[in-house]
Amino acid sequence: MFDKRYSEFRESNPPILSHYARPEGRLITIDTSGATEESYQKLQAALGSSEEWAALTSETPKFPVEWLREMTDNQAHS
């Protein structure tokens, strides 16, 4: 079952990635090789700096320095 699903994923994923990787696309790449919480913080930071995401969620986009400071503060309080 896994092999079949993985094969389907490998076949269907490249066209989807190339569609969203266009210059006007919406692809955000996140390094998820670390711990789950770290990956989640990276995702939140990337989305937090996206004007499009802010428009969808009614949040104000943050500049990279602000979300980096928040990530550091959150890690200090963990």
C-alpha positions, 0 to 999 in steps of 0.5 A: 500500500505504501509503495503505491501511494508513494509512487502516486505522490512522486508522479503527481507532486512535480506538476503541483510544485512547479505550478506554485513555484512560479514567480507569482506562485505561493510555494513556501519551502520549510526545512523540516529536518529538525524537531517538530516544534522547530519546524512549526515555528519556521512555518509560522514565521514564513506565513507571518511574513506573507502579505497574502497569508495576512490578507487571508487571516486578517493579520498584519504581516511581520518583518523577518526581524520581528518574527525572528525575535518572537521565535527567540522569545518563545524558545526562551520561555519554553 
